[in-house]
């Protein structure tokens, strides 16, 4: 999505652009999966924004296929389904009054304690524990966090909590809930806030947004090349190119721009002015900086959390009443279930529904290595135990493994990502954006807004453009480049795919 948006905006400025995609289709994690007449997304992809420029861009590329949907989600809490954002009547119906009193007492005690002694806030657990107390932490925040991230919450950076938990206390939660339910007050200040009544979606699944973007790119003269996995680059010298030629592929010259891209199939691209990358930041560092980059990545290790997606084709009109539901219990293999019949986007055959179950894991761990049959059986056992469906109601299933999904926000992850981005800044004509490219747990609107920020700076001829992992966009990370150096590159981007020694310029 970041790459497609960047390409489209550059093309509208008269710049020649070629996109290289490692897989066989556009979209990445924001794509859709098609199977037997069902369409699935890789988890729920709500598009929330109050940015007029971004809304206009969405409307222009999607037309009548852009839908506005009123959201209905839930948490599976203590054996019951509780709507979120909370509704007072629903909470009173599904949560024990004794539990509510105990949780509120612990929160009040914690806040009183914090008045006299500042909480340590040195980990995710410390942050959540000091604001929500023992009961809520042990029943929800702790198990769900461990389930999603796969490590002890004491090893997670506390900024993970402050970014993902968008209310900093129960009192703040009550205030926002009352404002949301009684006065329709929505929250667009926090990127991951649930206090938004609706979201944008696209008819035919969120992957259709990428299809619309691709069509717009091609209509403006852009070129897309698929199954092109980047494996190396040729770097030029820092000074004006000498007659001896550029460095050999795989042995980048320090301080020099990228002059050629090398792909797994043996082809290469050259003749361009700038490269915008959305591949995982540690991979890009390895490819562009060589051994120096690998050493930098070892010191600033940034792991990714993988995911196994289970796509269920179900022979019943619906399973639950919600767009998606969170499951914190550790004995339930999936942490979130999304049901696409509720999206009203023509994604399921009549009288049937499709579900995506998400199972967070690490690449090559025990979950990743389980057979498709074992993974499906684990999920169906849980679905039957939850009394959601029976095996004979499942028409079929597909299991898809994705290695790069969540940037694992270990201690000091922001500083580590910044160190890699600072190292990358020695390459004057490359800029890294997107969720994987910035090691930022960002949403779709943020990915598109990054492109809105970057394109004018490319057009202005800036070099060594630094994207950061913090920002104040309307739900996105604004690009901050205190170390950017202006001038030096042309204001057009031209790529040449070269399968022989004879270049074919475009």
N, C-alpha and C positions, 0 to 999 in steps of 0.2 A: 504493500500500500504506500509506503514512504517513497519507494522508487518510482512507482507509477505516477504519483502526484507530482513529484519533482520533475519528471519527464514532461508531463503535460504542461506545467507552468513554464518550463524552459522553452518548449515548443511554441507556446503562445507568444514568446518573446523573439521568435525567429531563430532559435538555436537548434542545430541538428543534434539529435539524441538517438543513441541505441541502448536498449536495456538488455542485459544478460541475466537470465534466470537459471538457477541450478537445476530446477525440477522441470517437469513437462508442462506445467501450466502456471498462470499467474495467481497471486493471492496469498501465498504463504499461510500463516496461521489464520488469517482473515479470509481464507478461501472456503469453499464448500465441498462436500463429499457426496457423490451421487451413487445410488445403489437401488436397482429394481424399482424405479419410479419414486423413490424417497430421496429427499435432499436433507443433508445434515450439515451443520456448522461444527467447527472444532471448538465446542463450548459456546456459551451465549456471547454474542457480539452486539451489544447495545451501542448505538452511536448517539452520544449526548453532546450537545454544544449550544451555546447561545452566542457564538461568534458569527456575526452576519456574513462576513466574507466566506467562511467555511460553509455556512448553510447555502449560500448562493452557488458555491462550487458544487456541492452535492446535488442541488436541484438542477443545475445545468447539465450534469453528466448523467443523472438518473431519470430525469423527467417524471412521468407519472408513476414510475416504479418505486419512487421514494415514498415510503409509508411512515406514518406517525402512529405509534403503538402505546397504549396505556399499559404501564408495567405492573405485573403482579408476581412477586417472588416470595419465597419463604425460607425459614430456617427449620430444620428438623431438630427440635430442642427438647430434651428429656422425654423422648417418645411421642411428641406431638408436633404438628406443623404450625408454626407461628409466622404470620405475615411480617415481611420487613420491606419498607419501613413499618414500624409497629402501628397497629390500630388498637386503641384502648380496649374496645369490646372484645377483640380477638385475643388480646393478651389475658384479659380476665377469664376468658373461656378456656384457654389452653395452657396457662401457666398456674401452678399451685400458688394460692395466696401466701402460704407459709414460706415458699421459696422466694417469692417477691419480697416479703418482709425481711427475710434473712439477707438477701442480696443487697437490698437498700441499706440495711443496718451496716453491713460491711463496707459499702461504698462511703457512707457517711463517716464511719470511723476512719477510713483511709484518708478522706479529705481533711478531716480534723487533724490527723497525724501529719499530713503534708504541710499544714499551716505552721507547724513548729519545727519540722525537719524536712528539708528538701529531699524528695525521693531520689534514689541513685540513678535511675533511668540508664543503666549501663547494659541493658539487653532488652529484647522483646518482652521476655517474661517480667522483668522488673518494671518496665513501663506499664504493661497491662495490669499486673498485680497491684501496683500502687494506685491505680485509678478505678479498677473494677472489683477488687477484692478476691478472696480465695474461692468463693462459690462459683462465680461467673467464670473465673479463669480456669478452674479445674473442670467445669462442666462444658465450656465452649471454647474460649480463646486458646487454651493450652493444647487440647487434643486436635482441634482443627488446624492450628498452626503447625504442629508436629507432623500431621498427616500431609499437609500441602508441601511443606519445605523439606521434610525428611530428616531434620536434625533437631536436637534439643533446642527449645526456644531461648535458652540462655546463650546460645551461640549465634543467634540472629541479632543483627544491628537493631537498636531501639528505633531507628528511623523507619524501619519496616512497619512498626506499629503505628507511628504517627502519620505515615503516609496511607496505610491501608485502613486503619480504624479512624474514620473521619469525625468521630465525636470523642472528646477527650475526657468525658466523665458521664455518669448516668444522668446527672443534672443537665448537662448539655444535650444528652439524648432526649430527655423529657421535653426540654425547651424546643428542640428542633421538631420533635414528633408532634407537639401541640401546634406549632406554627405551620407544619406541613398539613396536618389533618384539618385544622379549623380555618386557616387563612391561606392555604395553598402556597406557602412559602417554599420555594425550591432553592437548592444549593448548587451553584455553578462555580463557587470559589475553590472547592476541593475536587481534584481530578477524579477521585474514586468515591465520591459521595453517593449514597443510595437515595438521598432526598431529592429525587427528580421524578416527576409524575409519569413521564413518558420518554420515549427514545425514538430515534429514526432507525428505520430498517429498510431493506430492499426486497422487493418481490422476487421470489425464487432463491432466497438465501443470501447471506452476506457476501458470498462469493460473486454474486451478480454485480456488486459494487465494483469489484476488481475488473469484471468483464466490461462494465460500462467505461471504467477508466481506460482499459486497454483499447476499446473502440475509439475513444476520444484521442488517445495518443496516436493511434494509427491514422485517424482522420486528419490529424495535424502533421502527418509525415514522419512520425516516429517509427522506429523499427524495434521489434522484440525478437530475441533469439533465445530459444529454450534449450534445456539440457546442456547448459554451459556452466560447469562447476569450475570456479577459479582455483587454480593450484599454484600460481606463481606470477611474478611481475618482473619486468626489466626496469631498473632505475637508472636515470641519467646522472651525470655528475652535477654537483652543486653549482659549479661555475658554468658559463656558456659551453655547450657541447664541443668537445675537442674532436679533431679529425680521427683519433683512434677509435671513436665509436663509444657506444654506451656499454654499461656493465652487462655481464652475462646473466641470463635468467636464473633466478635462485640465488644470486649473489648481489643484492642491491647495493648501490653506492650510497654512502652516508650523505644525507642532505639533498639528494637529487630528486627530481620529480619522477613520477611513474611515466614511462614512455611506451610500455607495452603490457598487455594482460595476457596471461597464458592459461589455457583451459585444459581440463582433464582429457578432452578428446584430441589434443594436439594442436588445435587451432589457436590463433592469437588475434588480439585487436590492438591497433596502434593508430597514431595520428590524431589523438584527442588532446584537448586542453585540460580537462578536469575529470575526475572520477568521483561519483557519489556512491558510497557503499552502504548496504544495509545488512551485510553478513555479520555473524557474531564478532564482537570486538576482539576477543583474544585470537580468533582465527585470522582476522585482518592484520593484526599486529605481527603474527608469525609470518604471514605471506609478504608483507611489505618491508619489515625491518630485519628479516633473517634471524641470525643467531642472537643479535642484540635484542630483537623483539621477543624471542623465546625466553631470554634471560629476564627481561622486564616482566613478562607474563608469569614466570615462575615466582618472582618476588611478590607480584600483585595478582595472585590467583583469583580468578572470577569464574566459579563453576555455574553451570546451568542445570536447572531441574528439567527432567524429561517428562513425557506424558504418554500414557496408553489411552487411546480413545476407543470406546466401545459404542458402535452405532447399531441400535436395535430397531428392527422393523416389527411393529406391534399390531396385531389384529384386534384392535379395539379402538373406539373413538378417542379416548383419552386415558391417561394413567393418573395424572394429578391435575389440579386446577391452576398450576403456576407455570410461568414461563421457565423458571429454573428454581432449583431447591438446593440448599447447602446441607451436607451431612457431616457433622464433626466427629461422630462416633468412630473410634479406631477399628471396631469390628465390622464396619461396612467398608468394602474395598474402595468405593468411589467417593469423592468429596463433593461432587456436584452432578446433578442430573438436569438436563435441559430437554424440554418437550416442544417440538416445533409446530404441532398442530395449533398451538395457541398464538403463534405469530401472525396467522392470517395471511401468509405470504406464498400460498400455493406450493407447499413443500411436502405434502403427504397425499396419498390417494384418498378418496372418499371413505369415510367410516374407519380409517386407520390413522395411527400416529407413529411418529418417529422420535427416538430419544438418543441423546448423546450422554454417555457416562464418562466422567473424567477420572483417571487414576494416575496421580502424580507418582513419579518414581525417578530413579537415576538410570542413565544409560548403562546397560549391561548388568544391572543388579538383578536380584532374584525375581522381582515382578516383571521386569523387562524381558527376562529370559523364559518366563513361563509360556507354554504353548497357547495358541489362540483358544483352543478348547478349554484349557484350564482357567484362563482369564474369564471367558464367557461363563463358565460354570460358577466361578466365585461370585460373579455379579448376579446371576439368576438365583443362586441360593439366598443372597441378600434381598433381592427384590421379592422373593416369595416370603421371606421372613418378615419383611415390611408390609406384606399383604398388598403389594402393588400390582403384581401380575403373576400368572402361572407360566410354566414353560411352554405349554401348548398354545399360548397366546403369542409367542414369539415366532414370527414368520422366518426370521433369519437375522444374522448379525455379521458385522465386519469389524475387525480389530486393526487399528492403525497406530503405529508407534512413531512418535516425533521426538527427536533428541534435544532440540533447543526450544524450550517453551518459556519457563520462568527464569529470569536472572535471579540466582540464589543470593539473597542479600545478607551475606555473611558480615561479620564485624568489619567496619570501615570500608564497606563496599563502594561508597561514593568516592572516597579518597583513592581507592585502588583503581576504579574506573577512570578517575581524573588523571592518574599517573599514566595510564595507557594512552589516553587521549592526548596528553602532553607529549608523550613519546611519538605519537602519530603525527603531531604537528610539524615534525622535521620534514615530512613529505609535503611539499607546498601545494600539490594539486589534487589532494584527496581529502574528502570530508566524510565522516561516518555519522549516520543518522538511523533512527528507528529503534524498536525495542531491543533487538540484539546488538545493533550497531552502537548504542549508547549504554548498554547494560542497564536499561531503565525499564521498570515495570510500568509501561505506559499503555494507554488506550488508543483506539483507532483515531479518534479526533486529534490526539496529540501527535500521532505519526504524520497526519496530513498537515497539521500546523507547523511541524518542523520544516516541512517542504516549503510552506508559505514563507517561513523565515529565511531559509537558506538561499532560495532562488534569487532574490534581489541582490544578495551579497556576491553570488557567483556572477551575476550580470554586472556588478560594479567592479569586477576584476580582483576581488580579495583573494589572497592566498593563505594557506595554513589556517583555514577556517576551523575554529574550535566550537564544537557543540558540547554543552555541559549536561550534567545529570540533575541539575536543579533549574527551576524556572517559575515564572508567574503567569504563563498563558492562561486563557480562560479554559482551564482543563488541560493545559499542555505545558511542556517545558520550553520556555523562551530561550532562544539561542544567545549565549553570552560569550563573547570572544575578546577578552581583554588583551590577548596576545596576538590578535590577528595582524598580519602584515598586508597592507594594501598594495595593489599594482602587481604587474609581472605576468599575468596570464591574459590570453585573449578573451574576448567576451562571447565567444562561440565555443561549442563543444562538438567535436567531430570525431567519430570512431571509424576505424577501418577493420573489418574482419579479414584476416589474412590466413588462408589455408596453404598458400605457396609463398614463394619469395617475392611475388609481385603484388604490391599494394593495390587495393581498389578503393580509392577515396570516395567519400560521400559528403 
